[in-house]
Structures are given as C-alpha cells and as structure tokens.
Amino acid sequence: MKATFIAGPCVIESAELLDIVAAKLVEINQRQGTDIIFKASFDKANRTSISSFRGPGLEKGLQMLQDIKEKYGLRLLTDIHEAWQAEPVGKVVDVLQIPAFLCRQTDLLVAAAKTGKIVNIKKAQFLSGKDMRYPVEKARDAGAKEIWLTERGNMMGYNNLVVDFRNIPDMLEVVPTVIMDCTHSVQRPGGADGKTGGDRRYVPQMALAAKAFGATGWFFEVHPDPDKGLSDAANMLELDKLENLIKELK
C-alpha cells in the first residue's frame, strides 16, 4: 500500500501562505512520486485563549481551499467541529478530519460519514488505540466507505503529551490506514502562557518511530517560518525540511 502523506499549515492565515505551501507540495510530489494531501483549517475552534487567531471561517475558508484545489490539483483535508459543517465541507475536500477532542461525538462522526468522503478520525488524548474501534463503528454504521485513524499522543500529566507507539499496531487491527501526526504529538497543550507550546526538534524522530511500528501514513503541519505561525507555531515543521524527511520515510 502506498504511503499517505498529509501536510500544510495549521490554519488558513492568508491566500499567500496557502500558495507558498501548495506550490512546494507540488514540487515534492513531482520529485518524489508522492501524492501529498494539502491540509489547512478554516477555523481552529479549540484554541487555548479567546484572543487566539481562529482562521477565516467556513465560507471564506472553503473558497480558499477550493482555489488551491483548482490551481494546484492537490487533494484536500480539513477538520470539522460541528455536524452541520460536514455537508458543505464535503463538497470541497477529499478527507474530512475529526479532531481528537471530538472523536466520540456521534453526530459529528455520522455527519462526516454521510458525505461519502474519507473520514480521518484522530485518536483522543485520553483514549487507547484499541478504544478507537468504537468511533470507527459509528462512522461505518453511518455508511463511511473509507476510515483512517490518526495517532497524536496521550496526555501525560498537565501540559504534556507522550506517544505510546503500540497504539499504531492496535489501530491497524481496526482499519488498514493509520496515520502518525508527527507535529501535534510534540505539543505542550496550553503550556505556553495562554497558548499551546511544543518542540519541533522531535518531529523527525516521531515519524521514524511510527514507521518502525507500522504506520501507513504521516501528517505534518508545515510553515515557511513556523515561529511566525498564527497557530501551533512551536511544533510546526519548517517547510524546507519536509522533502528530506519524506525521502527518509519512503
């Protein structure tokens, strides 16, 4: 099975940023024979602070994503937070993502499944890999044709995550596609004075360790200048480091 790669900025900051990242992904696809799925969020509804940047919103964000698809020919992934968002988002993107905090929300899973698009369910920070069979059952019962699961770490006390890589083979017993979210796994949730911190130095090791445990895909939030990113700045990977990491994983 061909490896799945997902990459893009955490949130839609501007059309210019989307163009920079999308053009780079197209170059990598051409050189590496990959089919990287472009990811960006139109709304970061679970930010730490009320003052945190959330994105352009549904209508404008979907138009910006549609523009990327038409201009660059990339497949798209974005996340939804409420059931009513599934239908309009499903008309634009190829993969609907269920955020980790919301992976047990039945109405959200059902609505995503009914779009007929791929549903990528991120494993909650408080669940084991084996627990993910229940969200998968909800999506399958609602008619989902293809379901992916994504590992993104578990809470380890306050403001910290740890990855139990045994979750990957456990989830492979539930679905054939298990993605390693290499950038959210290095977060320090809410641990940076009103925002989420993290340490991007460990992103390559997360990716390689996941490969050893059988992951079939990798998720990277990337940015040309991560420290200036408006969301997840501390754990996004530098855009110019993505290709070498993909080569190593291949």
Residue frames as qw, qx, qy, qz and C-alpha x, y, z in Angstrom:
[[0.000, 0.888, 0.460, 0.000, 0.00, 0.00, 0.00],
 [0.392, 0.534, -0.027, 0.748, 1.35, 3.41, -0.98],
 [0.336, -0.332, -0.493, 0.730, 2.22, 5.64, 1.97],
 [0.023, -0.864, -0.435, -0.250, -0.15, 8.50, 2.75],
 [0.404, -0.096, -0.204, 0.886, 1.32, 11.95, 3.38],
 [0.086, -0.882, -0.440, -0.144, -0.65, 14.93, 4.68],
 [0.485, -0.202, -0.122, 0.842, 0.92, 18.38, 5.01],
 [0.056, 0.717, 0.329, 0.612, 0.00, 22.03, 5.24],
 [0.020, 0.363, -0.377, 0.852, -0.24, 24.97, 7.62],
 [0.016, -0.251, -0.839, 0.482, -2.16, 24.56, 10.86],
 [0.227, 0.713, 0.514, -0.420, -4.65, 27.28, 9.98],
 [0.437, 0.634, 0.372, 0.518, -5.50, 29.31, 6.89],
 [0.340, -0.554, -0.146, 0.746, -3.61, 32.51, 7.60],
 [0.243, 0.678, -0.158, -0.676, -3.68, 34.03, 4.10],
 [0.847, 0.512, 0.090, -0.114, -4.03, 33.11, 0.43],
 [0.309, 0.791, -0.524, 0.067, -0.32, 33.87, 0.02],
 [0.387, -0.452, 0.778, -0.201, 0.67, 31.29, 2.64],
 [0.832, 0.197, 0.475, -0.208, -1.54, 28.65, 1.05],
 [0.682, 0.712, -0.155, -0.064, 0.06, 29.32, -2.33],
 [0.045, 0.730, -0.672, 0.116, 3.61, 29.05, -0.95],
 [0.537, -0.250, 0.777, -0.213, 2.92, 25.74, 0.76],
 [0.825, 0.388, 0.344, -0.226, 0.86, 24.25, -2.08],
 [0.549, 0.760, -0.341, -0.074, 3.49, 25.09, -4.70],
 [0.102, -0.589, 0.788, -0.144, 6.13, 23.37, -2.57],
 [0.692, -0.015, 0.673, -0.262, 3.99, 20.27, -2.13],
 [0.789, 0.581, 0.051, -0.191, 3.50, 20.03, -5.89],
 [0.302, 0.745, -0.593, 0.030, 7.29, 20.18, -6.37],
 [0.367, -0.375, 0.820, -0.228, 7.81, 17.42, -3.80],
 [0.806, 0.253, 0.446, -0.295, 5.11, 15.27, -5.41],
 [0.683, 0.689, -0.203, -0.132, 6.79, 15.62, -8.79],
 [0.184, 0.670, -0.705, 0.139, 10.25, 14.75, -7.49],
 [0.269, -0.282, 0.855, -0.343, 9.26, 12.02, -5.04],
 [0.375, -0.105, -0.823, -0.414, 6.31, 10.41, -6.81],
 [0.020, -0.273, -0.780, 0.563, 4.09, 11.13, -3.80],
 [0.181, -0.582, -0.546, -0.574, 0.50, 12.39, -3.59],
 [0.190, -0.131, -0.559, 0.797, 0.66, 14.69, -0.58],
 [0.149, -0.742, -0.625, -0.193, -2.77, 15.77, 0.65],
 [0.131, 0.406, -0.141, 0.894, -2.97, 19.50, 1.42],
 [0.417, -0.593, -0.661, 0.193, -4.21, 20.31, 4.93],
 [0.087, 0.191, -0.221, 0.952, -5.32, 23.60, 6.45],
 [0.095, -0.537, -0.778, 0.312, -8.08, 24.54, 8.91],
 [0.001, 0.607, 0.343, 0.716, -10.70, 27.17, 8.14],
 [0.458, -0.709, 0.064, -0.532, -11.49, 27.50, 11.86],
 [0.435, 0.132, -0.771, 0.445, -9.43, 26.49, 14.89],
 [0.526, -0.599, -0.272, -0.539, -12.37, 26.18, 17.23],
 [0.833, -0.476, -0.254, 0.118, -10.39, 24.72, 20.16],
 [0.395, 0.577, -0.320, 0.639, -7.70, 27.37, 20.68],
 [0.465, -0.217, -0.627, 0.585, -6.45, 27.90, 24.24],
 [0.086, -0.378, -0.301, 0.871, -7.43, 31.56, 24.53],
 [0.345, 0.765, 0.509, -0.189, -10.43, 33.60, 23.38],
 [0.097, 0.876, -0.193, -0.431, -7.93, 36.02, 21.82],
 [0.485, -0.246, 0.726, 0.420, -6.18, 33.36, 19.71],
 [0.359, 0.386, -0.449, -0.722, -6.43, 33.53, 15.92],
 [0.687, 0.131, 0.659, -0.278, -9.03, 31.07, 14.58],
 [0.358, 0.100, 0.755, 0.540, -8.97, 31.48, 10.80],
 [0.145, 0.005, -0.319, -0.937, -11.18, 32.98, 8.08],
 [0.589, 0.172, 0.457, -0.643, -14.27, 30.92, 8.89],
 [0.653, 0.203, 0.730, 0.011, -16.24, 28.37, 6.90],
 [0.583, 0.758, 0.275, -0.100, -17.42, 30.26, 3.80],
 [0.208, 0.901, -0.367, -0.103, -14.21, 32.16, 3.04],
 [0.421, -0.505, 0.751, 0.066, -12.00, 29.27, 4.12],
 [0.733, 0.246, 0.634, 0.025, -13.72, 26.76, 1.84],
 [0.538, 0.839, 0.047, -0.061, -13.40, 29.14, -1.11],
 [0.036, -0.823, 0.563, 0.072, -9.66, 29.49, -0.41],
 [0.573, -0.221, 0.788, 0.047, -9.27, 25.71, -0.23],
 [0.717, 0.546, 0.432, -0.048, -11.26, 25.29, -3.46],
 [0.320, 0.908, -0.245, -0.114, -8.91, 27.77, -5.12],
 [0.291, -0.596, 0.743, 0.088, -5.92, 25.65, -4.05],
 [0.696, 0.131, 0.706, -0.006, -7.50, 22.50, -5.46],
 [0.622, 0.744, 0.238, -0.055, -8.25, 24.15, -8.80],
 [0.170, 0.916, -0.357, -0.070, -4.86, 25.87, -9.10],
 [0.101, -0.614, 0.782, -0.034, -2.58, 23.05, -7.93],
 [0.760, 0.101, -0.558, -0.319, -4.59, 19.85, -8.35],
 [0.109, 0.248, -0.845, 0.461, -3.91, 18.74, -4.79],
 [0.519, -0.485, -0.691, -0.134, -6.29, 16.62, -2.74],
 [0.151, -0.560, 0.235, -0.780, -7.58, 18.43, 0.34],
 [0.530, -0.382, -0.722, 0.227, -8.12, 17.64, 4.02],
 [0.107, -0.453, 0.245, -0.850, -9.67, 19.86, 6.67],
 [0.164, -0.195, -0.871, 0.420, -11.28, 19.38, 10.06],
 [0.373, -0.538, -0.368, -0.661, -14.85, 19.96, 11.15],
 [0.046, 0.124, -0.691, 0.710, -16.08, 20.73, 14.65],
 [0.498, 0.212, 0.463, -0.702, -19.86, 20.67, 14.29],
 [0.527, 0.245, 0.809, 0.085, -22.13, 18.24, 12.47],
 [0.443, 0.810, 0.294, -0.248, -23.73, 20.91, 10.25],
 [0.008, 0.781, -0.457, -0.425, -20.31, 21.71, 8.75],
 [0.579, -0.119, 0.774, 0.228, -19.90, 18.24, 7.23],
 [0.603, 0.607, 0.516, 0.040, -22.14, 18.71, 4.19],
 [0.312, 0.944, -0.077, -0.078, -20.64, 21.98, 2.85],
 [0.274, -0.704, 0.629, 0.182, -17.09, 20.91, 3.66],
 [0.679, 0.020, 0.725, 0.115, -17.65, 17.52, 1.99],
 [0.605, 0.752, 0.257, -0.038, -18.45, 19.31, -1.28],
 [0.207, 0.921, -0.331, 0.007, -14.91, 20.75, -1.38],
 [0.190, -0.642, 0.740, -0.067, -12.46, 18.45, 0.39],
 [0.676, 0.205, -0.682, -0.190, -11.46, 14.83, -0.16],
 [0.549, -0.149, -0.740, 0.359, -10.89, 13.93, 3.51],
 [0.411, -0.743, -0.055, -0.525, -12.93, 15.14, 6.48],
 [0.448, 0.185, -0.699, 0.526, -10.97, 15.10, 9.71],
 [0.602, -0.698, -0.326, -0.210, -12.50, 14.62, 13.15],
 [0.050, 0.710, -0.491, 0.502, -10.47, 16.43, 15.84],
 [0.421, 0.074, -0.846, 0.319, -9.08, 14.31, 18.66],
 [0.176, -0.005, 0.552, -0.815, -11.12, 16.07, 21.36],
 [0.619, 0.194, 0.071, -0.758, -14.30, 15.29, 19.39],
 [0.284, 0.243, -0.872, -0.316, -13.69, 11.72, 18.22],
 [0.031, 0.238, 0.940, -0.244, -16.51, 10.32, 20.39],
 [0.347, 0.352, 0.185, -0.850, -19.10, 12.86, 19.17],
 [0.491, 0.272, 0.825, 0.065, -21.62, 10.57, 17.49],
 [0.426, 0.813, 0.322, -0.231, -23.47, 13.24, 15.48],
 [0.054, 0.818, -0.424, -0.386, -20.19, 14.59, 14.11],
 [0.318, -0.251, 0.877, 0.259, -18.98, 11.14, 13.04],
 [0.488, 0.479, 0.727, -0.056, -22.32, 10.29, 11.45],
 [0.335, 0.880, 0.090, -0.326, -22.50, 13.57, 9.52],
 [0.049, -0.675, 0.629, 0.382, -18.94, 13.13, 8.22],
 [0.413, -0.018, 0.897, 0.156, -19.64, 9.55, 7.16],
 [0.491, 0.628, 0.573, -0.188, -22.78, 10.54, 5.25],
 [0.206, 0.802, -0.251, -0.501, -20.78, 12.81, 2.93],
 [0.934, 0.346, 0.081, 0.043, -19.24, 9.74, 1.30],
 [0.325, 0.803, -0.439, 0.237, -15.75, 11.21, 1.69],
 [0.669, 0.065, -0.610, 0.420, -12.82, 9.64, 3.52],
 [0.500, -0.815, -0.030, -0.290, -13.14, 10.21, 7.28],
 [0.549, 0.313, -0.560, 0.536, -9.91, 10.63, 9.25],
 [0.624, -0.730, -0.189, -0.204, -10.56, 10.21, 12.97],
 [0.260, 0.579, -0.571, 0.520, -7.83, 11.47, 15.28],
 [0.655, -0.313, -0.659, 0.197, -7.38, 9.44, 18.44],
 [0.353, -0.879, -0.056, -0.315, -8.29, 11.37, 21.56],
 [0.200, 0.607, -0.600, 0.482, -5.55, 12.23, 24.01],
 [0.500, -0.329, 0.586, -0.547, -7.44, 10.23, 26.65],
 [0.935, 0.141, 0.107, -0.308, -8.09, 7.03, 24.63],
 [0.529, -0.345, 0.721, 0.284, -6.06, 3.97, 23.72],
 [0.202, 0.279, -0.694, -0.632, -5.63, 2.65, 20.20],
 [0.044, -0.219, -0.974, -0.044, -7.96, -0.25, 20.99],
 [0.164, 0.535, 0.544, -0.625, -10.68, 2.19, 22.10],
 [0.188, 0.406, -0.299, -0.843, -10.84, 3.63, 18.59],
 [0.013, 0.184, 0.928, 0.325, -12.90, 0.71, 17.31],
 [0.088, 0.622, 0.689, -0.361, -15.98, 2.42, 18.76],
 [0.182, 0.665, -0.066, -0.721, -15.70, 5.70, 16.80],
 [0.064, 0.237, -0.793, -0.558, -14.95, 3.60, 13.72],
 [0.093, 0.358, 0.929, -0.017, -18.10, 1.55, 14.32],
 [0.185, 0.691, 0.386, -0.582, -20.17, 4.75, 14.47],
 [0.178, 0.578, -0.388, -0.695, -18.78, 6.00, 11.16],
 [0.016, 0.063, -0.932, -0.356, -19.17, 2.60, 9.47],
 [0.163, 0.481, 0.824, -0.251, -22.73, 2.26, 10.69],
 [0.234, 0.746, 0.181, -0.597, -23.48, 5.64, 9.10],
 [0.763, 0.605, 0.227, 0.012, -22.11, 4.45, 5.75],
 [0.075, -0.842, 0.456, 0.280, -18.48, 5.62, 5.68],
 [0.902, 0.410, -0.132, -0.021, -16.69, 3.91, 2.81],
 [0.709, 0.292, -0.362, 0.529, -13.14, 4.60, 3.98],
 [0.499, -0.859, -0.012, -0.112, -11.95, 5.45, 7.50],
 [0.573, 0.416, -0.463, 0.533, -8.47, 6.39, 8.66],
 [0.631, -0.740, -0.201, 0.120, -7.21, 6.66, 12.23],
 [0.382, 0.705, -0.279, 0.529, -4.53, 9.06, 13.41],
 [0.717, -0.422, -0.353, 0.429, -2.21, 8.79, 16.43],
 [0.162, 0.784, -0.047, 0.597, -1.38, 12.10, 18.12],
 [0.244, 0.276, -0.634, 0.680, -0.19, 11.24, 21.64],
 [0.536, -0.607, -0.583, -0.067, -1.81, 10.92, 25.05],
 [0.243, -0.858, 0.142, -0.429, -1.94, 13.32, 27.98],
 [0.729, -0.034, -0.502, 0.465, 0.93, 12.83, 30.42],
 [0.318, -0.479, -0.394, 0.717, 0.03, 14.97, 33.41],
 [0.173, 0.885, 0.249, -0.354, -0.57, 18.65, 32.77],
 [0.247, 0.889, -0.230, -0.309, 0.57, 20.40, 29.56],
 [0.109, -0.516, 0.810, 0.255, 2.40, 17.41, 28.16],
 [0.897, 0.251, -0.079, -0.355, 1.89, 14.53, 25.74],
 [0.330, -0.427, 0.827, 0.156, 3.57, 11.17, 25.36],
 [0.709, 0.313, -0.400, -0.489, 3.24, 8.78, 22.42],
 [0.647, -0.183, 0.733, -0.103, 2.65, 5.10, 23.08],
 [0.302, 0.426, -0.624, -0.582, 3.60, 3.70, 19.70],
 [0.166, 0.095, 0.981, -0.040, 1.85, 0.42, 20.49],
 [0.439, 0.528, 0.394, -0.611, -1.34, 2.30, 19.59],
 [0.346, 0.505, -0.494, -0.617, -0.34, 2.12, 15.92],
 [0.206, 0.074, -0.952, -0.216, -0.46, -1.69, 15.53],
 [0.183, 0.344, 0.794, -0.468, -3.52, -1.74, 17.78],
 [0.416, 0.574, 0.134, -0.692, -5.34, 0.64, 15.43],
 [0.279, 0.378, -0.721, -0.509, -4.14, -1.29, 12.37],
 [0.066, 0.156, 0.982, -0.079, -6.29, -4.14, 13.68],
 [0.275, 0.596, 0.530, -0.537, -9.29, -1.79, 13.30],
 [0.527, 0.816, 0.059, -0.230, -8.54, -0.05, 9.97],
 [0.869, 0.200, 0.146, 0.429, -5.86, -0.53, 7.28],
 [0.366, 0.634, -0.035, 0.681, -4.73, 3.11, 7.28],
 [0.554, -0.740, -0.248, 0.288, -3.13, 4.54, 10.40],
 [0.348, 0.777, -0.065, 0.520, -1.55, 7.98, 10.22],
 [0.597, -0.382, -0.325, 0.626, 1.11, 9.36, 12.58],
 [0.030, 0.958, 0.135, 0.252, 0.51, 13.01, 13.41],
 [0.748, 0.049, -0.246, 0.614, 4.14, 13.94, 13.92],
 [0.155, 0.432, -0.119, 0.880, 3.67, 17.61, 14.79],
 [0.566, -0.587, -0.071, -0.574, 0.71, 17.59, 17.19],
 [0.895, -0.255, -0.340, 0.135, 2.45, 14.78, 19.07],
 [0.569, 0.064, -0.303, 0.762, 5.19, 17.19, 20.17],
 [0.209, -0.729, -0.173, -0.628, 2.74, 19.74, 21.59],
 [0.207, -0.139, -0.675, 0.694, 2.65, 21.10, 25.10],
 [0.137, -0.637, -0.631, -0.421, -1.13, 21.70, 25.24],
 [0.311, -0.888, -0.231, -0.250, -1.97, 25.04, 26.82],
 [0.784, -0.436, -0.113, 0.427, 1.52, 25.12, 28.27],
 [0.495, 0.156, 0.100, 0.849, 2.83, 28.42, 26.90],
 [0.046, -0.348, -0.295, 0.889, 1.05, 31.18, 28.79],
 [0.472, 0.524, 0.256, -0.661, -2.32, 31.15, 27.08],
 [0.682, 0.523, -0.348, -0.375, -1.33, 29.17, 24.02],
 [0.988, -0.062, 0.129, 0.051, -0.04, 25.72, 23.12],
 [0.121, -0.772, 0.587, 0.210, 3.69, 25.16, 23.19],
 [0.972, 0.210, 0.102, -0.009, 5.76, 22.36, 21.72],
 [0.356, -0.657, 0.565, 0.350, 9.15, 21.26, 20.44],
 [0.774, 0.562, -0.100, -0.275, 9.53, 20.66, 16.71],
 [0.013, 0.637, -0.768, -0.059, 13.02, 19.14, 17.18],
 [0.439, -0.113, 0.875, -0.166, 11.37, 15.78, 17.82],
 [0.711, 0.436, 0.047, -0.549, 9.17, 15.68, 14.71],
 [0.533, 0.478, -0.663, -0.221, 11.59, 13.53, 12.62],
 [0.005, -0.214, 0.935, -0.283, 12.01, 11.03, 15.45],
 [0.582, 0.209, 0.507, -0.601, 8.24, 10.76, 15.86],
 [0.699, 0.487, -0.238, -0.466, 7.94, 10.00, 12.16],
 [0.414, 0.438, -0.798, -0.027, 10.68, 7.37, 12.09],
 [0.225, -0.108, 0.860, -0.445, 9.50, 5.66, 15.27],
 [0.684, 0.301, 0.293, -0.596, 5.99, 5.44, 13.82],
 [0.631, 0.479, -0.522, -0.317, 7.41, 3.80, 10.70],
 [0.132, 0.310, -0.920, 0.201, 9.05, 1.15, 12.87],
 [0.357, 0.133, 0.760, -0.526, 5.64, 0.41, 14.42],
 [0.296, 0.315, 0.861, 0.269, 3.94, 0.02, 11.03],
 [0.241, 0.656, 0.236, -0.675, 2.31, 3.40, 10.37],
 [0.556, 0.420, 0.612, 0.374, 0.97, 3.67, 6.83],
 [0.231, 0.783, 0.249, 0.521, 0.95, 7.46, 6.66],
 [0.461, -0.269, -0.286, 0.796, 2.29, 10.67, 8.16],
 [0.013, -0.907, -0.373, -0.195, 0.76, 14.05, 8.98],
 [0.511, -0.153, -0.122, 0.837, 2.93, 17.18, 9.18],
 [0.064, 0.959, 0.261, -0.085, 1.84, 20.74, 9.84],
 [0.646, 0.034, 0.170, 0.744, 4.35, 22.85, 7.94],
 [0.039, 0.973, 0.174, -0.147, 5.09, 26.54, 7.55],
 [0.624, 0.604, -0.124, 0.481, 7.82, 28.54, 5.75],
 [0.142, 0.452, -0.468, 0.746, 8.53, 30.38, 9.02],
 [0.524, -0.426, -0.738, -0.020, 6.93, 28.38, 11.83],
 [0.329, -0.297, -0.492, 0.750, 7.80, 30.79, 14.64],
 [0.168, 0.101, -0.051, -0.979, 5.64, 33.40, 12.91],
 [0.270, -0.304, -0.841, -0.358, 2.71, 30.98, 12.52],
 [0.386, -0.359, 0.078, -0.846, -0.61, 32.07, 13.99],
 [0.869, -0.280, 0.136, -0.385, -1.40, 28.62, 15.42],
 [0.970, -0.127, 0.145, 0.145, 0.80, 25.74, 16.63],
 [0.309, 0.886, -0.339, 0.072, 3.90, 27.80, 15.92],
 [0.368, -0.665, 0.643, -0.095, 6.12, 25.84, 18.29],
 [0.665, -0.111, 0.739, 0.010, 5.52, 22.42, 16.77],
 [0.732, 0.656, 0.085, -0.165, 5.05, 23.06, 13.04],
 [0.769, -0.107, 0.373, 0.508, 7.88, 21.74, 10.85],
 [0.018, 0.637, -0.301, -0.710, 9.89, 24.08, 8.65],
 [0.775, 0.536, 0.114, -0.315, 8.56, 23.72, 5.09],
 [0.448, 0.713, -0.531, -0.095, 12.04, 23.35, 3.62],
 [0.210, -0.401, 0.874, -0.180, 12.71, 20.28, 5.79],
 [0.802, 0.135, 0.332, -0.479, 9.67, 18.32, 4.63],
 [0.775, 0.485, -0.335, -0.228, 11.07, 16.75, 1.46],
 [0.269, 0.483, -0.806, 0.211, 14.16, 15.19, 3.06],
 [0.442, -0.140, 0.719, -0.517, 12.01, 13.70, 5.81],
 [0.834, 0.312, 0.116, -0.440, 9.59, 12.24, 3.24],
 [0.599, 0.543, -0.586, -0.059, 12.55, 10.75, 1.33],
 [0.018, -0.374, 0.854, -0.361, 13.78, 9.10, 4.52],
 [0.629, 0.049, 0.553, -0.544, 10.35, 7.69, 5.30],
 [0.802, 0.437, -0.175, -0.367, 9.95, 6.32, 1.77]]
